[in-house]
Amino acid sequence: MSKKLLSVVLALCLAVSCFALGASAIGGYAYEAEEDVANYAQTWALDEPVDNGDGTYSVNVRLTANYKVGPIQFKLVKNVTAGSLSIKSVTANKSVIPANWLAQVSFSNVSNKIAIIPMPTDEVDGIDLTAGKIIATIVFNASADVAATVAINTADAKTETNPAGTLIAARMSDGNVVTGTAICGQTINATNTITFGSAAQAPELVAIDGTLGVVDTSRTMLDELDIDGDGDMQEIDGYLLGYDPDMNMSLEELFEIEGDGEMEIIVTEEALANGLEASTGTMVNVLDLEGNVVATYVAIIFGDVNCDGIADGYDSGYIDEHDAWMLGDWGRLFSYQEFAGDVDVSGFCDGYDSGYIGEHDAWMLGDLGRIDVAGIIATLGF
């Protein structure tokens, strides 16, 4: 028999993949008749990653097909939520891929396509995968903090209506990859998704155990004010309670992030001018790994109404003016400033609270009788 190459090699490589593999051959490829597609099925699967202990993971690719398989190509769907993950190498399984296939294995970290293309110089058989076999092993480079998922894109199979599809496990019409015709358009069975590291967990702000910290979401969305002065109305997911100026330096002593993300603390200009790290009106944004704000809270320092971090005579003056309606519509019920001023937990910010704050400022309540943060929180029911 004269030495011939199957034209499917060139046709598939040029029409489907990004790999420029040179070839010249005879024959061609065709598409399965619609009524025959279900007769020929392929099932893809990825084994769970094996940590090689050197910054790499190995993953076996399994393929089952009830027909003799010729050229193979698939595309990975990678979703990296933390760290980095890239393909280091792809090796065809020599115990499955015949040596006389002279298979060329190509991969791309740009398109995430992997191809196993036969380049024989004479007649060779298709691969018998009726029992299912490992056809290749992918080695990934991964950072220590990797969190990612990987799957095979089974939604983009090469068919008559999708000739540029990225998924191919071509059926050889006579089982021969040199003289046969490569048939595309088989039934694709869904693959599994594998996980590297731990999938990113949505961040959540929580109170640290053993502190007075309280994340009060009962007042969700009650404030829609320009708290940080940037001209935009803020939608508030709740209040942060428990900060005691006599005990705490920062909100980070009371609250932390669970999950994958971080806190962004925006202190008021008034507090910064006093050299303080928190005040009523301090905003805490919860950020995910991509820096998106997923929640916003406002800190409440009981007795601090003017947002400078100190409960003193200035706050008493604000409350007196508020109580006399001298400030107009300032401070509707349970706005963050009025809530901070309601130190007697009556539901109103009025002259009684002004008096308590005035006595507090003058130390008339004694060392242990200053504004009682723990008592206020207990009265509120937290």
SULRA-V556646 format. One line per field, one symbol per residue. psi: psi as a letter, one per 20 degrees, with the letter a starting at -180 (. if undefined). burial: b if it has 16 or more other C-alpha atoms within 10 Angstrom, else e. A space follows every 10 residues. Layout:
psi = ???
burial = ???
This chain:
psi = pqpqqpihgg ggghhgrjpn ppqprabaqr qpqhiigiio qqpqqpqqqp oijkjqqppq pqpppkrppc qpqrpqopno iqbqpqpgqp pqohigoqhj hlpppqrpig ikqpqopplr iapqqrpokh iprohrpppp pqrhkporqp rpniilqorh imijqippmp pphjjpigir ppprkrppqq rrpqppbpqp ppqppqqpqi rjppoojikp jhpmrmgjkj iqppopirqo ripohihqhr hiihqrppao arqopoqqhg ghhjkqjqrp ippoppqahj jpoiqpqpqp ophnhjkjip oahhhggggg hghjkijcjp mrpjrhghgh imijliiqoa hghggghghg hjkijrhijr onghhggghi j.
burial = eeebbbbbbb bbbeebbbbe eeeebeebbb bbeeeeeeeb bbbbbbebbe beeeebbbbb bbbbbbbbbb bbbbbbbbeb bbeebbbbeb ebeeeebbee bebebbbbee eebbbbbbbb ebbbbbbbbe ebbbbbbbbb bbeeebbbbb bbbbebbbbe eebbbbbbbb bbbebbbbbb bbbbbbbbee beebbbbebb eebbbebeee ebbbbbeeee ebbeeebbee eeebbbbbbb bbbbbeeeeb bbebbbbeeb bbbebebbbb beeeebbbbb bbbbbbbbbe eebebbbbbb bbbbbbbbbb bbbbbbbbbb bbbeeeeeee beebbbbbbb bbbbbeebbb bbbbbbbbbb beeeeeeeeb bbbbebbeee ee
